[in-house]
Amino acid sequence: MGHERSDCDSLADPVYYSSARAMASAIARRDISSEELVRACLKRIETVNGALNAVVQIAADEAIARAREADAAMARGEMWGPLHGVPMTIKDSLDTAGMVTTGGTKGRASFVPERDATVVARLRSAGAILLGKTNTPELTLSFETDNLVYGRTNNPYDLSRTPGGSSGGAAAIVAAGGVPFDIGSDYGGSIRLPAHFCGIAGIKPSAGRVPRTGHIYPFGGLQDSFQQIGPLARYVDDLSLVLPLIAGPDWIDPGVTPLPWHEPREVDLASLRVSFHTDNGVMTPTVETMRTIEAVAKVLSSTVRSVDEVRPPGVEASFDLCLALYSWDGGAAVSRMLREAGTTEHTLQRSTSAKPISAVQLDQLIARWYGFRSQMHSFIQQYDAIVCPVNAGPALPHGAIDAPDALAPFSYTMTYNVTGWPGAVVRAGTSPEGLPIGVQIVTRPGREDAALALAKFVETAYGGYQRPAF
């Protein structure tokens, strides 16, 4: 077991490894300027990005100019918000006004949006400074971050392995110390998986928590509740800082409602009932992954009300259900998005070549889906959290996702896109190859506070993020 990480609250050495919370506090105290932090992060990105290919657009001059404005405002006693002067990057699937936003597809290789995505606008309003955009697979539809516009992103813990997808560029640059946080999107695990592969923290919020307005894969469609926007950071405290800043209705995304927000620090861990499982019945994880989950369950048992080793009934069926819900329209929605982007050459042949199902089959699929959701709700009534693997193993070699039946290891995250429940990830172990192993903490709808409180406890117990030797 580890100890409380002081670098969450104070500036780290080197400074670019500091948390967003520590950066904001240091700027407010005038211990460091925003310009110094922005320059330090830009220098770090320059140092590591040649090997990683994580940041695909850089706005160095604009960021430095904005940092100077932040420092001048602070000197006048003006505070823009809780992220005043703090640097960030943003996944390239989210629109950024004045900066190329491709969504990983060739038809948008030079597309410059006129407006920010809602979450980007909210972060800028909170004082954050945009340094650049991070790589994503085409239309975010892969667990490997690679596309025909920018190429492949590498994992900072092992360049021969993937950082995951679709928020792989975001996770890789956060893990490498380029920025304290980024914003990802999660349609099947695309926040949680890269957090796991890159040894950082991330959270997929509840369905309805954060607007998707301005995202390359828009709101709408049968499986609208699958996709959520959420933060990636090195420290759990930064997830708790950033998530409420981007949450709440924008009155454009019809899937977002005014869900109440509860502070993670106010959660009474001793009142929580936790279930855990090491194997979901679809793909048995590595021994080290299972041992990590068991160790987390054991340390939680000394703090929470109860810990039971029990798998939600029927969870083994959620993988096939999820795949059916992704492909029911035969790729019509993906094909439409490619046409709207002006893309003719693409990498999504698998997504656009499925056979559409009939109305009778669709009705049966929806009934099956809602039956599973109801069954899961009955289970979570008995528990406050589910602790389980993020994936069947650590970061995969590049190209492994293209193998037959390669998606089964990713079923651990897909289940909770089907339910729409929140899920946090934090590092709790290490594989024999020295790769991070994360733990997934899923909670009831609207209870991100419990997920984050438990993730913080695990982070404190096991040390959480560890700097790559890079």
Order of alpha helices (4+ residues) and beta strands (2+ residues): alpha-alpha-beta-alpha-beta-alpha-beta-alpha-beta-alpha-beta-beta-alpha-beta-alpha-beta-alpha-alpha-alpha-alpha-beta-alpha-beta-beta-alpha
